[in-house]
Amino acid sequence: MSFGSFEGKEEQFINEINMTPFVDVMLVLLIIFMITVPVLKHAVDVNLPQATSKPQVNKPEILNLNIDQFGAYTLNQKRIDEKSLRDFLQEAAKSTTQPVLHIYGDKKVEYDYVAKAMSIANSAGIEKVGFVTNPGK
């Protein structure tokens, strides 16, 4: 921009930068950053546990418990009653690697038998129990 008087025949130019728009823009940016910076931190500080990515050397034993539609238990292809199931699971829970119990429940079995098997496994000390199902269509 040039400023001069209209009275003189010679035009005089001001060779200085006008700092007012620059300062206005900087103040607006400063205000915007002051408002947005406290809003940006939505994280919660959590102390995460350290883990290693080494493969598991001792794979746990997998126990397959089948419950047929009449509530009979079959552990690893062997028919077993409740007392024998409890005794076997207690012995298995004492081993160095905790076994994994997979429960295969028949579609028509009453939930009471499945809940009873879960209760027996829990009281025996089995920590990992999973339900096995067929994939749906």
N, C-alpha and C positions, 0 to 999 in steps of 0.2 A: 504494500500500500504506500502511496506517496501522499504527502501532505504539503501543501504550499498555499500561498495566498494568491488570490485572483488579481490582486492589484499590480503586482510586479510582472514585468515582462519575462523575467528569467524564472524558470521553474526550478524549485529547489526540492530535491528528494531527500527523505530521511533514510539513511542507510543503516538503521538499527532494526533488530528483530523485535517485534511486539511480543512481549513475554506474557501478557495477560491471558490470552487463550490457552497457552501452554500450561500456565499455573492452574487455570480453571479445570482443564482436563486431568491434570495430576491430582488435584484435590478430589475430584469426583471418583477417580480410580481408587484413591486411598480410602475414601468412605465406603466404596463397594467392597474392597478387600477386608476392611475392618468389620463389616457386617457379615460377610460370608465365611470367614475363617472359623469362627466359633461353631457355625452350623455344620461344617464339613466333617467333624469328628463324631461319628455315630458308633464307633467301635466300643466294645466292652473289653477291658483288660482281663485276660484269662491266663492263668499259669498252666500251660499245657504240659502233659507228661512227655518224657523222652521215650522214643521207641526205636528199636533197631529193625532193619529190614532183612535180617538173616532168615533163611528158610528154616522151618521147624524141623529139627532132626528127628525127634521122637513123635511120630504121628500117633494121635490118640486111637485107642481101640474103639471100634464102632459096634454098638450092641443094637441089634434089630429086634424090636418088640412088636409082634403082630397081635392084634386083638380082633378076633373074628366076631361075627354078628351075634353070637350067643354070649360073648364076654370071656371066652377062653383065651389065655395068654400063651403065646409061643415065642420063646426067646432064642434067637439064632437057630431056627428050624427045629427046636426041641420044645415039646409041650411041657408047660410048667404051671404050678399052682401059685397062689399069692405068697404063701410063706416061703417057698423055695425061691421065688422071684426076689423077695425082700433080702433073703440070705445071700443070694448071688450078687445082687447090686451092692450090698454092704461090703462084700469082699472085693468087688471090682473098684469101689470108691477108695479103698485103702491102697491101691497100687500107685506107683510113682507118677504115671501119667493118667490124669482123670479121663475116664472113658466118656464117649458121647452116646447118648441113648436116642435112637431114632424110633419113633412110635408110628406104626402103620395101623391106623384104625379103620375098620370096615365101615362102609357107608351107612350100614343099618345098625351099627352097634349103639347102645345107649351111652350117653355121655358119662354116666356114673362109672362105667368101667374104665374109661379113659382118665377121668379125674382120679380114680383110685390108683391107677398105674402111675400117674404123675405124683400123687401123694407118697406112694411107696418109694419112688425114685428120690424125691426130696428128702424124706426121712432117712434114706440110706446114705445120703451125702452126694448124690450125683448132681453136678452143677449145670451140665449142658444137656438140655433135652430139646429135641426137634421133632416136628410133625412132618411126615412125608405124605404128599398128595400127588395125584396124577394131574398133569397140566390140563386145563380146561380147553374147550374148543374155541 
